[in-house]
Amino acid sequence: MKTQVKALVVGGGAVGTSIAYHLARAGWRDVMLLERDELTSGSTWHAAGLLPLFNMSYAATHIHKHSVELYKALEAETGLNAGFSIVGNLRMAQTQARMDEYMLYASTAETAEVPYEWMTPKEIKARWPLVRVDDLKGAIFHPTDGYINPADVTMAMAKGARQRGVIIERKWQVDGYHWTGSHWQVSCTRMVEKGGNLVPSDEQITITAEHVVTATGNHAQRTARLLGIKTPAIPVEHQFIVTEPDPALVAYRQLGGAEHPVLRDADAKWYVREERGGWILGPYERGAPARFPYGVPESFRADLFPLDLDRIEEEYLSMIHRLPSSEEVGLKDDFNGPICYTPDGNPLIGPAPGLRNMWLAEGFSFGITAAGGAGHYLAQLMVEGEAEIDMASLDPKRFGSWMTTEYAVTKNEEAYEHVYILHHPDEERAAARPLRTSPAYDRQKARGAQFGQINGWERPNYFAPAGFDDQAARSFRRGGWWQYAVEEAKAIREGVGLIDATAFAKHRVSGPGATAFLDWFTCNKLPKVGRINLTYALTSHGTTRTEYTIVRLAEDDYYLVSAGGWSDYDRDFLQKTIADKTSEFGWISCHDVTTQWGVFAIAGPKTRDVLAGLLRDADPATVLSNMRFPWLSQRDIELGMCPVRAIRVAYTGELGWELHHPIEMQNYLFDQLMAAGEAHGLTLVGARAQNWLRQEKSYRAFGTELGRDATPLEADLSRFVDVSKPFHGKAAMEATGIRTKCVTLLIDGPTDADPWGREALYSGETKVGRLTSGGYSVAFSKSIGMGYVRPDLAVPGTALKVRMFGEFWDAIVTEDSPYDPQNTAIRLDG
Ligand SMILES: Cc1cc2nc3c(=O)[nH]c(=O)nc-3n(C[C@H](O)[C@H](O)[C@H](O)COP(=O)(O)OP(=O)(O)OC[C@H]3O[C@@H](n4cnc5c(N)ncnc54)[C@H](O)[C@@H]3O)c2cc1C
């Protein structure tokens, strides 16, 4: 057996097999796949094989779309028929809110070029007369998806992989990983059958691999333990039942009726498809338990759990309601298997935290649907260094190292139960909260804070009167919270507001090599001591990896502030790059200080009035003047008894400071600020108002305008790129050119809705781009958005259309920073 390879894939389910196939397709020789049992013997064999294109995430939509396209082409390549039935996929809606959800989803589909059609209840009845439609509002229909045989498609990918030189070895279990500094030594044990069990033999080998990918499905916890990392991938039970043939269905088909599409009654929380004259019902019920939180027992092979019919009674009855002919039909078969989940329901695809050349492809809950695309984009990441889509939303490090087993279990069960909930864009999920709270959490809660959660951090979204029900206020249009966000935004524009920004990721980078390193690592000039700069660390492809506000505390001492909640993602990249560059630049120290510093952002024309009474200084009247504390600088100041690292920036575009303070003094500082602010109408402001205000200033946000699919030049941030110096990713950035360009748009939208940042942009009949952010502008009293368009259209005054709720709405490309383009408010002296 070969013991030296370029890439070793561990796990022969749909996902691992697809990765091996795609690595070979991308040109890597010497790819090997190890499977401890048989190919497909994990979750793959008992999947129902549905390939739903519907997904609210832009990245996941691309992944699912790629799978569907690949699976259609596999037979021509391999000669194996994967049993792809392109019957379409009909998602029915019982309520207007559900139709609104589909319309928002249609925006994502449109931008990812996934075809869909709308259907009325009458049209559904005309095509599929067995479906009851009298209580339906309508449906969205995907003509291009359907279902596939999961084992057959895996075997087809395995054959395609073998044809391209991949070695697939079964009955070998990986038991240990050791990184030598240049490659992985992977210890493997031969597995043998003994009395119906699969047990380790004495035969062991070590395989040397440059890269390792783990795709170990339900075994992800064992894999994590072997690697010494944490992952939230833990399975949850999922069951589906198969009925006896339904005489009405058999008769309908005998009369030439077309096969039913995969039916989804999202409000009833199930999917149904035809199976040999009967029906398969797959519910996403309440109360499905997580399994194997500490690893799969040795005795569990391709096993199933007992059916729990009581748990799915409600969904069963609702199937009978929707398909009345199924009432008389008995049960023929049932499947209850483990299906791996993560806290947000999306898989973990990308580099493992802290490790080199170790790639994770774990936590797939729609692994048959995702396998093809996951293999494609992960192979791009590994072979080319980046994927063509931004994979950050699927990166394993989006969950921090603070995460525990109980957290993952709780959130994974919630993610399962939420598969068919209304995916409100303003949704905040309730499980495992509050967990990570800044000290002033209780104080803000007492003042009406409605919290959102970002990587576990509780962060106020907005403030509402006592008794306000955030859940009831959610909407696909303007939710019940909208008016409060409007008031908060106005408070900052006209008075003064306070925002808890403690969730920001913060790193301290210092030491003799720090300056040379950061100068190379980021694309803008480094600030002088006491000054700050906005800058970007790029990927090797010249796209934006991370946005930093860099504060230079001393010659070789820097404080880096980046997007809220992304501390593990940023830390991993920083620390790995520092380790690579230390020999070149000298010793560099890097510490994640996120949880040591609280942050309050205070902003608005009356900011100085609030702070005046708290300043302790020999000359308090001038501490915050433009002379002593100019815009884009940092000073250590004292507010009462709290030492504050104050930074003069405001993400809202008003006069303001970020008050970074020792976290243990946060409550003291909060009380001081609230007391001092009372006379000036200091208003507590949440993240939603802040998100609107920053769009009025065209401030790009990480994860929306800024990501690994666009360069800073495409984000139209050339003023923050110093092309006179060498920096990481520069050549690739310049070679990329401007494929698309970031713009801000003012939108005459519907009176009851604003865009969410997922909508397609049109010029006449032609799709020319997409929104990445959206909201409401208090300065212009209309909807606002930011997004990417064809470069020739990124000209102020260009008239475009935004598609929302199926209609086209006028939008005008504005100049950068439509509100206060001269930055007069920010520079206000006093
Ligand atoms: C009842 C049910 C219905 C489902 N229906 C659908 C559906 O309709 N559509 C859909 O998209 N998804 C569906 N799923 C989910 C789908 O089955 C999974 O998402 C998918 O199979 C995951 O594939 P995988 O390759 O990640 O994991 P797996 O198929 O579990 O493969 C992991 C493999 O890794 C091997 N392995 C683990 N550890 C080691 C090791 N140390 N060394 C060597 N090998 C190792 C295991 O033996 C296993 O074969 C369903 C799941 C269930 C339970």
Ligand as a Chemical Component Dictionary entry (heavy atoms), coordinates in Angstrom:
data_LIG
# 
_chem_comp.id                   LIG 
_chem_comp.type                 NON-POLYMER 
_chem_comp.pdbx_formal_charge   0 
_chem_comp.three_letter_code    LIG 
# 
loop_
_chem_comp_atom.comp_id 
_chem_comp_atom.atom_id 
_chem_comp_atom.alt_atom_id 
_chem_comp_atom.type_symbol 
_chem_comp_atom.charge 
_chem_comp_atom.model_Cartn_x 
_chem_comp_atom.model_Cartn_y 
_chem_comp_atom.model_Cartn_z 
_chem_comp_atom.pdbx_ordinal 
LIG C1  C1  C 0 -32.274 9.779  7.615  1  
LIG C2  C2  C 0 -31.400 10.744 6.898  2  
LIG C3  C3  C 0 -31.815 11.320 5.707  3  
LIG C4  C4  C 0 -30.999 12.233 5.038  4  
LIG N1  N1  N 0 -31.430 12.769 3.853  5  
LIG C5  C5  C 0 -30.642 13.643 3.182  6  
LIG C6  C6  C 0 -31.058 14.185 1.945  7  
LIG O1  O1  O 0 -32.137 13.897 1.461  8  
LIG N2  N2  N 0 -30.234 15.067 1.307  9  
LIG C7  C7  C 0 -29.027 15.418 1.827  10 
LIG O2  O2  O 0 -28.313 16.243 1.226  11 
LIG N3  N3  N 0 -28.615 14.904 3.001  12 
LIG C8  C8  C 0 -29.375 14.032 3.693  13 
LIG N4  N4  N 0 -28.957 13.494 4.870  14 
LIG C9  C9  C 0 -27.651 13.931 5.406  15 
LIG C10 C10 C 0 -26.526 13.171 4.713  16 
LIG O3  O3  O 0 -26.720 11.799 4.919  17 
LIG C11 C11 C 0 -25.200 13.590 5.305  18 
LIG O4  O4  O 0 -25.106 14.986 5.365  19 
LIG C12 C12 C 0 -24.062 13.081 4.423  20 
LIG O5  O5  O 0 -24.185 11.712 4.214  21 
LIG C13 C13 C 0 -22.742 13.399 5.074  22 
LIG O6  O6  O 0 -21.727 12.840 4.297  23 
LIG P1  P1  P 0 -20.257 12.778 4.876  24 
LIG O7  O7  O 0 -19.412 12.240 3.787  25 
LIG O8  O8  O 0 -19.919 14.070 5.480  26 
LIG O9  O9  O 0 -20.357 11.765 6.106  27 
LIG P2  P2  P 0 -20.519 10.207 6.136  28 
LIG O10 O10 O 0 -21.366 9.679  5.048  29 
LIG O11 O11 O 0 -20.939 9.843  7.525  30 
LIG O12 O12 O 0 -19.061 9.688  5.849  31 
LIG C14 C14 C 0 -18.007 9.811  6.777  32 
LIG C15 C15 C 0 -17.136 8.591  6.579  33 
LIG O13 O13 O 0 -15.933 8.755  7.302  34 
LIG C16 C16 C 0 -15.548 7.482  7.766  35 
LIG N5  N5  N 0 -14.594 7.697  8.855  36 
LIG C17 C17 C 0 -14.832 8.343  10.022 37 
LIG N6  N6  N 0 -13.722 8.369  10.774 38 
LIG C18 C18 C 0 -12.762 7.741  10.075 39 
LIG C19 C19 C 0 -11.402 7.474  10.336 40 
LIG N7  N7  N 0 -10.812 7.857  11.473 41 
LIG N8  N8  N 0 -10.695 6.807  9.405  42 
LIG C20 C20 C 0 -11.260 6.422  8.234  43 
LIG N9  N9  N 0 -12.556 6.655  7.937  44 
LIG C21 C21 C 0 -13.291 7.314  8.848  45 
LIG C22 C22 C 0 -16.849 6.860  8.201  46 
LIG O14 O14 O 0 -16.747 5.457  8.263  47 
LIG C23 C23 C 0 -17.787 7.337  7.119  48 
LIG O15 O15 O 0 -17.933 6.424  6.063  49 
LIG C24 C24 C 0 -29.747 12.577 5.567  50 
LIG C25 C25 C 0 -29.326 12.008 6.771  51 
LIG C26 C26 C 0 -30.138 11.108 7.439  52 
LIG C27 C27 C 0 -29.670 10.540 8.716  53 
# 
loop_
_chem_comp_bond.comp_id 
_chem_comp_bond.atom_id_1 
_chem_comp_bond.atom_id_2 
_chem_comp_bond.value_order 
_chem_comp_bond.pdbx_ordinal 
LIG C1  C2  SING 1  
LIG C2  C3  SING 2  
LIG C2  C26 DOUB 3  
LIG C3  C4  DOUB 4  
LIG C4  N1  SING 5  
LIG C4  C24 SING 6  
LIG N1  C5  DOUB 7  
LIG C5  C6  SING 8  
LIG C5  C8  SING 9  
LIG C6  O1  DOUB 10 
LIG C6  N2  SING 11 
LIG N2  C7  SING 12 
LIG C7  O2  DOUB 13 
LIG C7  N3  SING 14 
LIG N3  C8  DOUB 15 
LIG C8  N4  SING 16 
LIG N4  C9  SING 17 
LIG N4  C24 SING 18 
LIG C9  C10 SING 19 
LIG C10 O3  SING 20 
LIG C10 C11 SING 21 
LIG C11 O4  SING 22 
LIG C11 C12 SING 23 
LIG C12 O5  SING 24 
LIG C12 C13 SING 25 
LIG C13 O6  SING 26 
LIG O6  P1  SING 27 
LIG P1  O7  DOUB 28 
LIG P1  O8  SING 29 
LIG P1  O9  SING 30 
LIG O9  P2  SING 31 
LIG P2  O10 DOUB 32 
LIG P2  O11 SING 33 
LIG P2  O12 SING 34 
LIG O12 C14 SING 35 
LIG C14 C15 SING 36 
LIG C15 O13 SING 37 
LIG C15 C23 SING 38 
LIG O13 C16 SING 39 
LIG C16 N5  SING 40 
LIG C16 C22 SING 41 
LIG N5  C17 SING 42 
LIG N5  C21 SING 43 
LIG C17 N6  DOUB 44 
LIG N6  C18 SING 45 
LIG C18 C19 SING 46 
LIG C18 C21 DOUB 47 
LIG C19 N7  SING 48 
LIG C19 N8  DOUB 49 
LIG N8  C20 SING 50 
LIG C20 N9  DOUB 51 
LIG N9  C21 SING 52 
LIG C22 O14 SING 53 
LIG C22 C23 SING 54 
LIG C23 O15 SING 55 
LIG C24 C25 DOUB 56 
LIG C25 C26 SING 57 
LIG C26 C27 SING 58 
# 
